[in-house]
Amino acid sequence: MEKVTPDVSHERLSCKTFPHLLIKMINKSRWKILGLLAVFLLMVWYTISREESFDFHFQDEKMTCPFKEVEKKAAQLIPNYTREPPLFLHLKDYFWVKTPSLYELPYGTKGTEDILLRLLAITSYSLPENFQSLKCQRCAVVGNGYRLRNSSIGEVINKYDIVIRLNNAPVRGYERDVGTKTTMRLFYPESAHFNPQTDNNPNTLLVLVAFKPMDFLWMETILHDKKRIRKGFWKQPPLIWDANPKQIRILNPYFMEVAAAKVLKLPMKHLWKLKEKLLGFEKEDSPTDICVRSWLTEEVFWFNVCGDF
């Protein structure tokens, strides 16, 4: 009888490639979470008028603002939906911690309380007055999609009450296509390769979405002008980043947990098992080719598409 020799090389290859593919999948999910966060935060904070189209054809008519429309949509999408948790982390929550966080980053602040005290002492957590004075906010979410090039919709984007940009979505040099208005920019250190001065407005909120403790350390070294940290990131973050501390906000990790577990329904248990490997892994290719899907297009106009600018 002919003896069958197992394909050992194939098994070894599978063992080597599986963790790599799995880590790539998690990094792709990171971009999905960040894109989803932009829309989810709008659901939590604002009542938004409807847009009838998702193409580059717009109506200049004044839109209506259905009462509590967003709350109804959010309640349908998110189990046990609530608006009680604050959008940004507050300094007062870390002086006398009565109910410490149960989770580590990116879904909680367990183990990072000390550095958060130092970081929150020089940043802020409030929303600008013009946010709160608007009775009805129409919002646009803008990514770094190449389809916006030569679209000439910059003026349309500027008409929205609130414009949220993701990561290093460019502005300077592309004003005709992407507009000039930036109300809020969501980012993490590896995606902070934008000029805080020229690619934003003087009152733009720069919202740090932390995935690991090193993200807080990076921000602290930048704001306090300490020795820069170069290790612990899958892509080297900026070493020089001229931002006003009063414009910095730290996103409440609660929203990361909700976005990942309740909306995207990611397997969080598996993510926790891979946490140490993920934090020490330097990704070779930046996942800028990933599409961030549009969510609730009746409420938020989504300008982000696949590709890079």
C-alpha positions in Angstrom: 0.0 0.0 0.0 1.3 3.4 -1.0 2.2 5.5 2.0 0.6 9.0 1.9 3.0 11.7 3.1 1.2 14.7 4.6 1.9 18.1 3.0 3.9 19.5 5.9 5.0 22.6 4.0 1.4 23.5 3.4 0.5 23.1 7.0 3.5 25.3 8.0 2.4 27.9 5.5 -1.1 27.9 6.9 0.2 28.3 10.4 2.3 31.3 9.3 -0.3 33.0 7.2 -3.3 32.6 9.4 -2.2 35.0 12.1 -1.1 37.5 9.5 -4.5 37.3 7.7 -6.3 37.5 11.0 -4.4 40.6 12.1 -5.1 42.2 8.7 -8.8 41.5 9.3 -8.7 43.2 12.7 -6.9 46.2 11.3 -9.6 46.5 8.6 -12.2 46.3 11.3 -10.5 49.2 13.0 -11.3 51.5 10.1 -14.8 50.2 10.0 -15.2 51.0 13.7 -13.8 54.5 13.2 -16.1 55.2 10.3 -19.1 53.9 12.1 -18.2 56.0 15.2 -18.5 59.2 13.2 -22.1 58.3 12.3 -22.9 56.8 15.7 -21.8 59.9 17.6 -24.1 62.0 15.4 -26.9 59.6 16.3 -26.2 60.1 20.0 -25.8 63.9 19.9 -27.8 65.4 17.1 -31.2 65.4 15.4 -30.5 65.5 11.7 -32.6 66.4 8.7 -33.2 63.8 5.9 -31.3 63.6 2.7 -33.2 62.1 -0.2 -30.2 61.2 -2.3 -26.8 59.5 -1.9 -25.4 60.6 -5.2 -23.7 63.9 -6.2 -27.1 65.5 -6.9 -28.4 67.8 -4.3 -31.4 69.9 -3.5 -30.9 73.4 -2.1 -34.3 73.4 -0.4 -34.4 73.7 3.3 -34.8 70.3 4.9 -37.2 69.5 7.7 -36.0 68.2 11.0 -38.2 65.3 12.3 -38.5 65.4 16.1 -36.5 62.6 17.8 -36.0 60.9 14.4 -32.4 59.9 15.3 -33.3 58.5 18.7 -35.9 56.2 17.0 -33.4 55.0 14.4 -30.7 54.4 17.1 -33.1 52.5 19.3 -33.9 50.2 16.3 -30.3 49.6 15.6 -28.7 49.5 19.0 -29.9 47.2 21.9 -30.5 49.1 25.1 -29.7 52.5 23.4 -29.0 55.4 25.8 -27.7 58.9 25.6 -26.5 59.1 29.1 -22.7 58.4 28.7 -20.7 61.6 28.0 -19.3 61.9 24.5 -15.8 62.9 25.7 -13.8 61.8 28.8 -14.0 64.3 31.8 -11.1 65.1 34.2 -13.5 64.9 37.2 -14.2 61.2 36.5 -10.6 60.3 37.3 -9.9 62.2 40.5 -12.2 60.0 42.6 -13.0 57.0 40.6 -16.0 55.4 42.3 -16.8 53.0 39.5 -13.6 52.1 37.7 -13.8 50.8 34.1 -14.2 47.1 33.6 -12.4 47.0 30.3 -9.1 48.0 28.9 -8.6 50.0 25.7 -10.1 50.3 23.2 -13.4 49.5 25.1 -12.5 51.1 28.5 -9.9 52.9 30.4 -8.8 50.2 32.9 -5.0 50.6 33.6 -4.7 54.0 32.0 -6.2 56.2 34.7 -2.8 57.8 35.7 -1.9 59.0 32.3 -5.4 60.1 31.6 -5.3 62.4 34.6 -2.2 64.1 33.2 -3.6 64.2 29.7 -7.1 65.5 30.6 -5.6 68.2 32.8 -4.4 70.1 29.8 -7.1 69.2 27.3 -10.9 69.9 27.4 -14.2 68.0 27.1 -16.9 70.5 26.4 -18.7 71.1 23.1 -18.5 74.6 21.5 -21.5 76.9 22.2 -22.4 76.9 18.5 -23.0 73.2 18.7 -25.5 73.5 21.4 -27.3 76.6 20.0 -28.3 74.8 16.8 -31.9 73.4 17.1 -31.4 71.1 14.1 -28.1 69.9 12.7 -27.5 68.6 9.3 -24.3 66.7 9.2 -21.8 65.4 6.7 -19.1 62.8 7.2 -16.0 63.1 4.9 -13.3 60.6 4.4 -10.2 60.5 2.1 -11.9 58.9 -0.9 -10.5 59.6 -4.3 -14.0 59.8 -5.9 -14.3 63.3 -4.4 -11.6 64.5 -6.7 -13.0 66.7 -9.4 -16.4 66.4 -7.9 -16.7 70.2 -7.2 -19.0 69.6 -4.2 -16.9 71.6 -1.7 -19.5 74.4 -1.5 -22.2 71.8 -0.8 -20.3 70.2 2.0 -19.7 73.7 3.5 -23.4 74.2 3.8 -23.8 71.5 6.3 -24.1 72.6 10.0 -21.5 70.0 11.1 -18.8 68.5 9.0 -16.9 65.5 10.5 -13.7 64.4 8.8 -11.9 61.0 9.4 -8.2 60.5 10.0 -6.0 62.4 7.5 -8.8 63.3 5.1 -7.1 66.3 3.2 -8.5 69.8 2.9 -5.7 72.1 1.7 -5.3 72.0 -2.0 -8.7 70.2 -2.4 -11.1 72.9 -1.2 -13.1 72.9 -4.4 -13.9 69.2 -4.0 -14.0 68.6 -0.2 -14.9 72.0 1.2 -13.1 74.0 3.9 -15.3 73.4 6.9 -14.2 71.0 9.6 -16.2 70.8 12.8 -14.7 67.7 14.2 -11.9 65.3 13.1 -11.7 61.7 14.4 -8.2 60.2 14.4 -5.7 57.9 16.1 -1.9 58.4 16.2 -1.1 56.4 13.1 -3.7 58.4 11.1 -2.7 61.8 12.5 -0.6 62.7 9.4 -2.5 65.9 8.7 -1.6 69.5 9.6 -3.7 70.5 12.6 -3.5 74.1 11.4 -3.9 74.1 7.7 -6.2 71.1 7.3 -8.6 72.2 10.0 -10.4 75.4 11.2 -9.3 77.4 14.3 -12.2 75.9 16.3 -12.1 72.3 15.0 -12.3 69.6 17.6 -9.5 67.1 17.3 -11.0 63.9 18.8 -8.5 61.2 19.7 -9.9 57.6 19.3 -7.6 55.5 21.5 -7.0 51.9 20.7 -4.2 51.2 23.1 -2.3 52.9 26.0 0.5 54.0 23.7 -2.0 56.3 22.0 -2.4 58.3 25.2 1.4 58.3 25.7 1.9 59.6 22.2 -0.5 62.5 22.8 1.1 63.3 26.1 4.6 63.5 24.6 3.3 65.7 21.8 1.5 68.2 24.1 4.2 68.3 26.8 7.0 68.2 24.2 8.6 65.2 25.8 10.9 62.6 24.2 8.9 61.0 21.4 7.8 57.4 21.5 8.7 55.5 18.3 7.8 51.9 19.2 4.4 50.3 19.8 2.7 51.5 16.7 1.9 49.6 13.5 2.7 52.8 11.6 5.0 55.6 12.8 2.8 58.5 14.1 3.9 62.1 13.6 6.8 63.3 15.8 5.9 66.9 15.4 2.2 67.8 15.6 1.4 71.5 16.3 -2.1 71.3 17.9 -3.8 73.5 20.4 -4.5 71.4 23.6 -7.8 73.2 24.1 -9.0 71.7 20.8 -8.1 68.1 21.8 -10.9 65.8 23.0 -10.6 62.2 24.2 -13.5 60.0 22.9 -15.3 58.0 25.6 -14.3 54.3 24.9 -17.9 53.4 25.7 -18.8 54.3 22.1 -16.1 52.0 20.8 -17.6 49.1 22.8 -21.1 49.9 21.5 -19.9 50.3 17.9 -17.9 47.1 17.9 -20.2 44.8 19.9 -23.7 46.0 19.3 -23.6 47.5 15.8 -20.8 45.7 13.9 -21.2 42.6 16.2 -17.5 41.9 16.1 -16.3 38.8 18.0 -14.9 40.7 21.0 -13.6 37.6 22.9 -11.3 36.7 20.0 -10.1 40.3 19.8 -9.1 40.3 23.4 -7.1 37.0 23.0 -5.2 38.6 20.1 -4.6 41.9 21.9 -1.0 41.5 22.8 0.0 40.2 19.4 -1.9 43.0 17.7 -0.2 45.8 19.7 3.3 44.4 18.9 2.6 43.9 15.2 3.8 46.5 12.7 1.5 46.4 9.8 3.2 46.5 6.4 0.4 48.1 4.4 -1.8 50.9 5.5 -5.5 49.8 5.0 -6.4 52.9 3.0 -8.1 50.8 0.4 -10.9 49.8 2.7 -14.4 51.1 2.1 -16.2 52.5 5.1 -19.8 51.6 4.5 -22.5 54.1 4.7 -24.9 53.9 7.6 -28.3 55.5 8.1 -28.0 57.6 4.9 -31.4 59.1 5.5 -29.9 60.9 8.5 -26.3 61.6 7.6 -24.8 62.4 4.2 -21.7 60.2 3.8 -19.0 61.5 1.4 -16.4 58.8 2.1 -15.7 56.2 -0.6 -12.9 53.7 -1.4 -9.4 54.6 -2.1 -6.9 57.3 -1.3 -6.7 61.0 -2.2 
